[in-house]
Amino acid sequence: MSVNWFGFGFNGFGQIDPQCKDEQKDIRVLRPVVLDSLCTCAQTFSRTGLSTEQKTEIQKVVASWSQSAVIHISGGEPRGVCVHGAESGVLVSEGEGCEDALLTESFLILRFSHTVKCWSLHRNSRELVWSEELNTTEKTGNALQLPLVPGGYIGSKPPFFRPLPPHLQAVSLALGTEHAVLLTASGTVYTWGHGSHGQLGHGTLVSGDEPRAVEALCGVPMKSVAAGGWHSACISAGGDLYVWGWNESGQIGLPSKGLREESQREEESIEKDKLKGNKKEDKGTSDVFISIQAFPALVDVSEVSEINKVSCGSRHTAAITSTGDLYTWGWGHYGQLGHGSRCSSDEPKIVDFFSDGRMSVEDVVCGLWNTFVSAVPRNRVPS
């Protein structure tokens, strides 16, 4: 039984459903839709020796603001990469056999067994702009996922290869808009880059060019890290979720003054006629609101299960529990929370599309303003 991939949120360039863009429908996808339109790229496979009638599956989805890229597999083998969105086009034979992908607004980076290559995505100019051999003799080389590569990581713009000190023993790395979050083999979290919104987790708004351990997390081994626009997250070995940084839209799961005031204005508008113009009493004036959380904060997502995976968008966050449920929170203007509305939330809420449909979520990838999810029927035992 194959895994189904779904998408929801900003679709202004057809990066979730190209047909919606062509038909000039709403640029918002408010509820998860199956990525059928991204599963078939006849041009790609007809030129790599694969019949257009053969079924392909999605192995992985990566996203930037206006684009999404899909690694296709057939018979368990990577067959090519399709790019959908503002600068949409198809990488044909060049993408065959790729093991991992990283997408920015201007570049598509593909990792192969022994090399990493970067293509320009400028309109009518899909040229190879950079390539480098990988030192696959390193013990952790084959297990690393982009943007990590042996000896360093791949940046979002030139110079693409950035070295990392060997003593860090990096096993995972997440890139935000202006910062990076790294996980070491010992479970220690390091951050660097811009810190103007507290996204480095050091208790200040100061930036830093060199990796620095997040002291507030020392002594608590972590197993996963994520980075968004201006916020960061990590999951402990015990399944606890820690989030820090900018909370303007409730993306770190703590009370947001802006969201509460917006909600109050909506309630006042609804009650205006009943109250004959009298303003409702503000019951939230004594609440503590968080605009910037410069230290990691423990966020309770689910009282009954641990967190297995987390991903961060520009101003929203998504997490998968050990029971296969998906929770989202933060900015929801384009439907990127998957709740069927444009409402934002500073509290994690379950995406009932999957739980009500008896689906278990296996993976989640947040684009800046959208979300991509893989799920299987709950009666299936994952391999």
C-alpha positions as CSV (number, residue, x, y, z in Angstrom):
1,M,0.0,0.0,0.0
2,S,1.5,3.3,-1.1
3,V,1.8,6.4,1.1
4,N,-0.4,9.4,0.2
5,W,0.9,12.9,0.2
6,F,-1.4,15.9,0.9
7,G,-0.9,19.6,0.8
8,F,-2.8,22.7,2.1
9,G,-2.2,26.4,2.4
10,F,-0.8,29.0,-0.1
11,N,-1.3,27.9,-3.7
12,G,-0.8,31.2,-5.5
13,F,1.6,29.7,-8.0
14,G,0.1,26.2,-8.2
15,Q,2.7,24.6,-5.9
16,I,0.0,22.4,-4.3
17,D,-2.4,22.0,-7.2
18,P,-1.4,23.4,-10.5
19,Q,-4.9,23.0,-11.9
20,C,-6.3,25.4,-9.4
21,K,-3.9,28.1,-10.6
22,D,-4.8,27.4,-14.2
23,E,-8.5,27.7,-13.4
24,Q,-7.9,30.9,-11.5
25,K,-9.5,29.6,-8.3
26,D,-8.8,30.7,-4.8
27,I,-5.1,30.7,-4.0
28,R,-5.9,29.2,-0.6
29,V,-6.2,25.4,0.0
30,L,-8.0,25.3,3.4
31,R,-8.2,21.6,3.8
32,P,-5.7,18.8,2.9
33,V,-5.9,17.7,-0.7
34,V,-4.1,14.7,-2.3
35,L,-1.1,15.7,-4.4
36,D,-2.4,13.9,-7.5
37,S,-1.3,16.7,-9.8
38,L,2.2,16.6,-8.5
39,C,2.5,12.8,-9.0
40,T,2.6,12.7,-12.7
41,C,5.2,14.5,-14.7
42,A,5.0,12.8,-18.1
43,Q,7.9,14.9,-19.5
44,T,10.2,13.7,-16.8
45,F,9.7,10.0,-17.1
46,S,9.2,9.7,-20.9
47,R,12.8,11.0,-21.3
48,T,14.3,8.7,-18.7
49,G,13.2,5.4,-20.1
50,L,10.1,5.1,-17.9
51,S,6.7,4.7,-19.6
52,T,4.3,7.5,-18.9
53,E,1.7,4.8,-18.1
54,Q,3.8,3.4,-15.2
55,K,2.8,4.5,-11.8
56,T,5.1,6.8,-9.8
57,E,5.0,7.7,-6.1
58,I,6.2,10.6,-4.1
59,Q,9.2,9.9,-2.0
60,K,9.7,13.4,-0.6
61,V,8.4,17.0,-0.9
62,V,10.4,20.1,-0.3
63,A,9.1,23.6,-0.6
64,S,10.1,27.3,-0.7
65,W,7.7,30.3,-0.8
66,S,6.4,30.0,-4.4
67,Q,7.5,26.5,-5.4
68,S,7.5,22.9,-4.4
69,A,9.8,20.1,-5.6
70,V,8.8,16.4,-5.6
71,I,11.2,13.4,-5.7
72,H,9.4,10.6,-7.6
73,I,10.1,6.9,-7.2
74,S,9.0,3.9,-9.1
75,G,9.8,0.3,-8.0
76,G,11.6,1.8,-5.0
77,E,14.1,3.7,-7.2
78,P,14.3,7.5,-7.5
79,R,13.2,8.4,-11.0
80,G,13.3,12.2,-11.2
81,V,12.4,15.6,-9.7
82,C,9.6,17.9,-10.7
83,V,9.4,21.5,-9.7
84,H,6.0,23.2,-9.5
85,G,5.3,26.9,-8.9
86,A,6.4,30.3,-10.0
87,E,9.5,29.2,-11.9
88,S,8.0,25.7,-12.6
89,G,9.9,23.5,-15.0
90,V,11.1,19.9,-15.1
91,L,14.5,18.6,-14.4
92,V,14.7,15.4,-16.5
93,S,17.6,13.0,-16.6
94,E,19.7,15.3,-14.3
95,G,17.4,14.4,-11.4
96,E,17.3,10.6,-11.9
97,G,18.8,8.8,-9.0
98,C,18.8,11.7,-6.5
99,E,18.5,10.7,-2.9
100,D,17.6,14.1,-1.3
101,A,16.6,17.6,-2.3
102,L,16.7,21.2,-1.0
103,L,14.7,24.0,-2.6
104,T,15.1,27.8,-2.4
105,E,13.4,30.5,-4.4
106,S,16.4,30.6,-6.8
107,F,18.0,27.2,-6.6
108,L,17.3,23.4,-6.5
109,I,20.0,21.4,-4.8
110,L,20.1,17.6,-5.3
111,R,22.1,15.0,-3.4
112,F,23.3,11.9,-5.2
113,S,25.3,9.0,-3.8
114,H,28.6,10.6,-4.4
115,T,27.9,14.2,-5.4
116,V,25.7,17.2,-4.6
117,K,24.6,19.4,-7.5
118,C,22.8,22.8,-7.7
119,W,20.6,24.1,-10.6
120,S,19.5,27.6,-11.2
121,L,15.7,28.0,-11.3
122,H,15.5,31.3,-13.1
123,R,13.0,31.3,-16.0
124,N,14.4,29.7,-19.2
125,S,17.8,29.1,-17.6
126,R,17.9,25.8,-15.7
127,E,21.6,25.5,-15.7
128,L,23.9,23.6,-13.4
129,V,25.6,26.3,-11.4
130,W,27.6,24.2,-8.9
131,S,28.7,20.7,-8.2
132,E,30.9,19.0,-5.6
133,E,32.1,15.5,-4.9
134,L,31.1,14.2,-1.5
135,N,33.5,12.6,0.9
136,T,31.5,9.4,1.4
137,T,34.3,7.8,3.4
138,E,33.1,9.5,6.5
139,K,31.1,7.2,8.8
140,T,28.0,9.4,9.0
141,G,28.1,10.5,5.3
142,N,25.4,8.2,3.9
143,A,23.0,8.9,6.8
144,L,23.1,12.7,6.5
145,Q,20.1,14.6,5.1
146,L,20.3,18.0,3.3
147,P,21.3,20.6,4.1
148,L,24.0,18.6,5.9
149,V,26.7,17.0,3.8
150,P,30.0,15.4,4.9
151,G,32.2,18.1,6.4
152,G,29.6,20.9,6.4
153,Y,26.3,22.0,5.0
154,I,24.7,23.5,2.0
155,G,23.6,27.2,2.3
156,S,20.7,28.8,0.5
157,K,22.9,31.0,-1.6
158,P,26.6,31.1,-2.7
159,P,29.0,30.0,-1.4
160,F,26.9,26.8,-1.3
161,F,29.2,24.7,0.7
162,R,29.8,25.9,4.3
163,P,32.3,24.0,6.5
164,L,31.5,22.9,10.0
165,P,34.0,22.1,12.8
166,P,34.5,18.3,13.0
167,H,34.1,18.2,16.7
168,L,30.4,19.1,16.5
169,Q,29.6,15.7,15.0
170,A,26.5,17.1,13.3
171,V,23.6,14.7,12.6
172,S,20.9,17.1,11.6
173,L,20.6,20.7,10.5
174,A,17.7,23.0,9.9
175,L,17.9,26.4,8.1
176,G,15.5,29.3,8.9
177,T,15.2,32.5,7.0
178,E,18.2,34.0,8.6
179,H,19.5,31.4,11.1
180,A,20.5,27.8,11.5
181,V,19.8,25.1,14.2
182,L,22.1,22.1,14.4
183,L,21.8,18.8,16.4
184,T,25.0,16.9,17.4
185,A,25.4,13.2,17.9
186,S,25.3,13.8,21.7
187,G,21.9,15.5,21.4
188,T,23.2,19.0,22.0
189,V,21.6,21.9,20.0
190,Y,23.7,24.7,18.5
191,T,22.4,27.8,16.7
192,W,23.9,30.7,14.8
193,G,22.8,33.5,12.4
194,H,20.5,36.4,13.0
195,G,19.0,36.6,16.5
196,S,16.7,39.7,16.3
197,H,13.6,37.7,17.2
198,G,15.1,35.4,19.9
199,Q,15.4,32.5,17.4
200,L,18.8,31.5,18.6
201,G,17.5,30.6,22.1
202,H,20.3,32.2,24.0
203,G,18.1,34.6,26.0
204,T,19.1,37.7,24.0
205,L,18.3,39.3,20.6
206,V,22.0,39.3,19.6
207,S,23.2,37.6,16.4
208,G,26.1,35.2,16.2
209,D,28.3,34.0,13.3
210,E,29.6,30.9,15.0
211,P,27.7,27.8,16.3
212,R,26.9,28.2,20.0
213,A,25.3,25.6,22.2
214,V,21.8,26.5,23.5
215,E,22.6,26.4,27.2
216,A,19.0,26.2,28.4
217,L,18.8,22.8,26.8
218,C,22.1,21.4,28.0
219,G,21.6,18.1,29.9
220,V,18.5,17.3,28.0
221,P,19.4,15.2,24.9
222,M,17.5,16.2,21.8
223,K,16.6,14.0,18.8
224,S,15.3,16.4,16.2
225,V,15.5,20.1,15.3
226,A,13.5,22.5,13.1
227,A,13.8,26.2,12.0
228,G,11.1,28.5,10.6
229,G,11.1,32.1,9.5
230,W,12.2,33.5,12.8
231,H,11.5,30.7,15.3
232,S,13.1,27.4,16.2
233,A,12.0,24.0,17.6
234,C,13.5,20.8,18.9
235,I,12.2,17.5,20.3
236,S,13.8,15.8,23.3
237,A,14.7,12.1,23.4
238,G,11.7,11.7,25.6
239,G,9.3,13.3,23.1
240,D,8.9,16.8,24.6
241,L,8.7,19.8,22.3
242,Y,10.6,23.0,22.9
243,V,10.0,26.1,20.8
244,W,11.5,29.6,20.9
245,G,11.7,32.8,18.9
246,W,9.1,35.2,17.4
247,N,5.5,34.6,18.5
248,E,3.7,37.4,16.5
249,S,1.2,34.8,15.0
250,G,1.3,32.3,17.9
251,Q,3.8,30.1,16.0
252,I,5.6,29.0,19.2
253,G,2.4,28.0,20.8
254,L,2.3,30.6,23.6
255,P,-0.3,33.4,24.1
256,S,-0.1,36.0,21.3
257,K,-1.6,39.4,22.0
258,G,-2.2,40.1,18.4
259,L,-4.2,36.9,17.9
260,R,-6.3,37.5,21.0
261,E,-7.1,41.1,20.0
262,E,-8.1,39.9,16.6
263,S,-10.3,37.3,18.0
264,Q,-11.9,39.8,20.4
265,R,-12.6,42.2,17.5
266,E,-14.3,39.4,15.6
267,E,-16.4,38.5,18.6
268,E,-17.3,42.2,19.2
269,S,-18.4,42.5,15.6
270,I,-20.7,39.5,15.9
271,E,-22.2,40.7,19.1
272,K,-22.5,44.3,18.0
273,D,-26.2,44.3,17.3
274,K,-27.0,42.4,20.4
275,L,-25.0,44.7,22.6
276,K,-26.3,47.8,20.7
277,G,-22.8,49.1,20.1
278,N,-21.5,48.6,23.7
279,K,-18.0,47.2,23.7
280,K,-17.5,43.9,25.3
281,E,-15.5,43.8,28.5
282,D,-11.9,42.9,27.8
283,K,-11.3,39.8,30.0
284,G,-7.8,39.3,28.7
285,T,-6.1,42.4,30.1
286,S,-4.5,40.5,32.9
287,D,-3.2,37.7,30.6
288,V,0.5,37.3,30.0
289,F,1.3,37.6,26.3
290,I,4.6,36.6,24.6
291,S,5.8,38.4,21.5
292,I,9.4,37.1,21.7
293,Q,10.5,34.0,23.6
294,A,14.3,34.2,23.7
295,F,14.7,31.0,25.7
296,P,13.4,27.5,24.7
297,A,9.9,27.0,26.2
298,L,8.2,23.6,26.7
299,V,5.0,23.4,24.6
300,D,2.2,21.0,25.5
301,V,0.8,19.6,22.3
302,S,-0.9,16.5,23.4
303,E,-1.5,15.3,26.9
304,V,-1.5,11.6,25.9
305,S,1.3,11.2,23.5
306,E,4.9,12.2,22.7
307,I,6.1,14.2,19.8
308,N,7.8,12.4,17.0
309,K,8.4,15.1,14.4
310,V,8.2,18.9,14.1
311,S,8.4,21.3,11.1
312,C,8.3,25.1,11.0
313,G,7.0,27.5,8.3
314,S,7.4,31.2,8.1
315,R,5.0,31.8,10.9
316,H,3.3,28.5,11.6
317,T,4.4,25.1,13.2
318,A,3.3,21.5,12.7
319,A,4.0,18.5,14.8
320,I,3.3,14.7,14.6
321,T,2.5,12.7,17.8
322,S,3.6,9.2,18.5
323,T,0.0,8.1,17.8
324,G,0.2,9.5,14.2
325,D,-1.9,12.7,14.8
326,L,-1.0,16.0,13.3
327,Y,-1.2,19.3,15.3
328,T,-0.7,22.8,13.8
329,W,-0.7,26.3,15.2
330,G,0.4,29.8,14.3
331,W,-0.5,31.9,11.2
332,G,-3.4,30.4,9.2
333,H,-4.4,33.1,6.7
334,Y,-3.8,30.8,3.7
335,G,-5.2,27.7,5.3
336,Q,-1.7,26.4,6.2
337,L,-3.0,25.0,9.5
338,G,-5.4,22.6,7.6
339,H,-8.5,23.3,9.7
340,G,-10.7,24.4,6.9
341,S,-10.5,28.1,7.7
342,R,-8.2,31.1,7.6
343,C,-8.0,31.4,11.3
344,S,-4.7,31.6,13.2
345,S,-4.1,30.0,16.6
346,D,-1.6,30.3,19.4
347,E,-2.7,26.9,20.7
348,P,-1.8,23.5,19.0
349,K,-4.9,22.0,17.4
350,I,-5.4,18.6,15.9
351,V,-6.0,18.4,12.1
352,D,-9.1,16.3,12.2
353,F,-9.0,15.6,8.5
354,F,-6.5,12.8,9.2
355,S,-7.8,11.6,12.6
356,D,-11.4,11.5,11.4
357,G,-10.3,9.8,8.2
358,R,-8.5,7.1,10.2
359,M,-5.1,8.1,8.8
360,S,-1.8,8.0,10.5
361,V,0.5,10.9,9.6
362,E,4.1,9.8,9.0
363,D,5.8,13.0,7.8
364,V,5.2,16.7,7.7
365,V,7.1,19.4,5.7
366,C,6.2,23.1,6.2
367,G,6.7,25.5,3.3
368,L,6.8,29.2,4.2
369,W,3.0,29.6,3.8
370,N,1.8,26.0,3.3
371,T,2.1,22.5,4.6
372,F,2.8,19.0,3.0
373,V,1.9,15.8,4.8
374,S,2.4,12.1,4.1
375,A,-0.1,9.7,5.7
376,V,-1.2,6.0,5.6
377,P,-4.3,4.2,6.8
378,R,-4.2,3.6,10.5
379,N,-4.6,-0.2,10.1
380,R,-1.3,-0.3,8.2
381,V,1.8,-1.3,10.1
382,P,4.7,1.0,8.9
383,S,7.6,-0.9,7.4
